[in-house]
Amino acid sequence: MDESARDDRDREARSRRDLERLRAIARLFDTALGIPGTRWRFGIDALFGLVPGLGDVAGALVAIYALHVARSLRAPAAIQLHMLGNIAVDALVGTVPLIGDLFDFVFKAQTRNLALLEAWAGSPAATARRSRRGLVLMSIAIVLVFAALTVTCVWLVVQLFRWLF
């Protein structure tokens, strides 16, 4: 019994440290820098996004770590899926040149995921309900963005063929 209680305390302490580390990383990635004279804040994620591939890889690594923290905290599946939805929206819109770079300044996926975890830690039942609702809305948004990108690509191909022939 003594050893299992100690293991639980160790796991809880490790989870708290992981959450603190995630707070620092989310701050660095999403809000570490500011535009003087404004309330606009951004992080290195937006800067990395200006270099093709670098922003996507860095964002993916942080996202994987955030999901690891959620699993270690034993967050419910709805929270983890909502976090994945935030990551998917960030990655999907991030693939669009220029628009994706501007989107990184506004969306702040890491901060959103951290807020989900912190809200769940403070009020587990209410946050899980909101996350399930958010998953539905996130799924609809992803489908709409994908459809818009598909229509735009088809239109561009048609315009290219018209121009060529």
C-alpha positions as CSV (number, residue, x, y, z in Angstrom):
1,M,0.0,0.0,0.0
2,D,2.8,2.4,0.9
3,E,4.6,1.8,-2.3
4,S,1.5,2.3,-4.5
5,A,0.7,5.6,-2.7
6,R,4.3,6.7,-3.3
7,D,4.0,5.8,-7.0
8,D,0.8,7.8,-7.2
9,R,2.5,10.8,-5.6
10,D,5.5,10.4,-7.9
11,R,3.2,10.2,-11.0
12,E,1.3,13.3,-9.8
13,A,4.5,15.3,-9.2
14,R,5.8,14.3,-12.6
15,S,2.5,15.3,-14.2
16,R,2.6,18.7,-12.5
17,R,6.2,19.2,-13.7
18,D,5.1,18.2,-17.3
19,L,2.2,20.7,-17.1
20,E,4.5,23.5,-15.9
21,R,7.0,22.6,-18.8
22,L,4.1,22.7,-21.2
23,R,3.0,26.1,-19.9
24,A,6.5,27.5,-20.6
25,I,6.7,25.9,-24.1
26,A,3.2,27.2,-25.0
27,R,4.2,30.7,-23.9
28,L,7.4,30.5,-25.9
29,F,5.6,29.2,-29.0
30,D,2.5,31.4,-28.9
31,T,3.0,34.6,-26.8
32,A,6.6,35.2,-26.0
33,L,7.0,38.2,-28.2
34,G,4.9,41.3,-28.7
35,I,4.5,44.1,-31.1
36,P,5.5,47.3,-29.3
37,G,2.6,49.7,-28.7
38,T,0.0,47.0,-29.3
39,R,-1.6,44.1,-27.5
40,W,-0.7,41.7,-30.2
41,R,1.5,38.9,-29.0
42,F,3.0,36.0,-30.9
43,G,5.7,33.4,-30.4
44,I,8.4,31.5,-32.2
45,D,5.8,29.3,-33.9
46,A,4.8,32.2,-36.1
47,L,8.4,33.0,-36.8
48,F,9.3,29.3,-37.5
49,G,6.2,29.2,-39.8
50,L,8.0,31.6,-42.2
51,V,10.6,29.0,-42.9
52,P,9.0,26.2,-45.0
53,G,8.7,23.0,-43.0
54,L,10.4,24.2,-39.9
55,G,7.2,25.6,-38.3
56,D,5.3,22.4,-39.1
57,V,7.9,20.1,-37.6
58,A,8.4,22.3,-34.5
59,G,4.6,22.6,-34.0
60,A,4.2,18.9,-34.4
61,L,6.8,18.1,-31.7
62,V,5.2,20.5,-29.2
63,A,1.8,19.0,-30.1
64,I,3.0,15.5,-29.4
65,Y,4.4,16.6,-26.1
66,A,1.1,18.3,-25.2
67,L,-0.7,15.0,-26.0
68,H,1.8,13.1,-23.8
69,V,1.1,15.5,-20.9
70,A,-2.7,15.0,-21.4
71,R,-2.3,11.3,-21.3
72,S,-0.1,11.4,-18.2
73,L,-2.7,13.6,-16.5
74,R,-5.3,11.0,-17.6
75,A,-7.4,13.6,-19.4
76,P,-10.5,12.1,-21.0
77,A,-10.6,11.1,-24.7
78,A,-12.8,14.1,-25.5
79,I,-10.1,16.5,-24.3
80,Q,-7.4,14.7,-26.1
81,L,-9.5,14.6,-29.3
82,H,-10.2,18.3,-29.0
83,M,-6.5,18.9,-28.7
84,L,-5.9,16.9,-31.8
85,G,-8.6,19.0,-33.6
86,N,-6.7,22.2,-32.6
87,I,-3.5,20.6,-34.0
88,A,-5.3,19.5,-37.2
89,V,-6.7,23.0,-37.8
90,D,-3.3,24.6,-37.2
91,A,-1.6,22.1,-39.5
92,L,-4.3,22.2,-42.3
93,V,-4.5,26.0,-42.5
94,G,-0.7,26.2,-42.0
95,T,-0.2,24.5,-45.3
96,V,-1.7,27.4,-47.2
97,P,1.1,29.8,-48.2
98,L,0.9,33.3,-46.6
99,I,-2.6,32.6,-45.1
100,G,-1.1,29.9,-42.9
101,D,1.6,32.2,-41.7
102,L,-0.9,34.8,-40.8
103,F,-3.1,32.2,-39.1
104,D,-0.2,31.2,-36.9
105,F,-0.2,34.7,-35.4
106,V,-3.9,34.4,-34.5
107,F,-4.8,30.8,-33.7
108,K,-2.2,29.8,-31.1
109,A,-2.9,26.0,-31.0
110,Q,-0.5,25.3,-28.2
111,T,-2.1,27.9,-25.9
112,R,-5.5,26.5,-26.8
113,N,-4.4,23.0,-25.9
114,L,-2.9,24.2,-22.6
115,A,-6.1,26.1,-21.8
116,L,-8.1,22.9,-22.4
117,L,-5.9,20.9,-20.0
118,E,-6.0,23.6,-17.3
119,A,-9.8,24.0,-17.6
120,W,-10.2,20.2,-17.4
121,A,-8.0,20.1,-14.3
122,G,-10.1,22.8,-12.6
123,S,-13.6,21.6,-13.7
124,P,-13.3,18.1,-15.3
125,A,-17.0,17.4,-16.1
126,A,-17.9,20.8,-17.6
127,T,-14.7,21.0,-19.7
128,A,-15.3,17.4,-21.1
129,R,-18.8,18.4,-22.1
130,R,-17.6,21.6,-23.9
131,S,-14.8,19.6,-25.5
132,R,-17.3,17.1,-27.0
133,R,-19.3,20.1,-28.4
134,G,-16.1,21.6,-29.6
135,L,-15.1,18.4,-31.4
136,V,-18.3,18.6,-33.5
137,L,-17.7,22.2,-34.4
138,M,-14.0,21.5,-35.1
139,S,-14.9,18.6,-37.4
140,I,-17.3,20.8,-39.3
141,A,-14.6,23.5,-39.6
142,I,-12.0,21.1,-40.9
143,V,-14.3,19.7,-43.5
144,L,-15.2,23.3,-44.6
145,V,-11.6,24.3,-44.9
146,F,-10.7,21.2,-46.8
147,A,-13.6,21.7,-49.1
148,A,-12.6,25.3,-49.7
149,L,-9.0,24.3,-50.5
150,T,-10.2,21.6,-52.8
151,V,-12.5,24.0,-54.7
152,T,-9.8,26.6,-54.9
153,C,-7.3,24.1,-56.3
154,V,-9.8,22.8,-58.9
155,W,-10.6,26.4,-59.9
156,L,-6.8,27.2,-60.3
157,V,-6.3,24.1,-62.4
158,V,-9.2,25.0,-64.7
159,Q,-7.9,28.6,-65.0
160,L,-4.4,27.2,-65.9
161,F,-5.9,25.0,-68.6
162,R,-7.9,27.9,-70.0
163,W,-4.8,30.0,-70.1
164,L,-2.7,27.3,-71.7
165,F,-5.2,26.2,-74.3
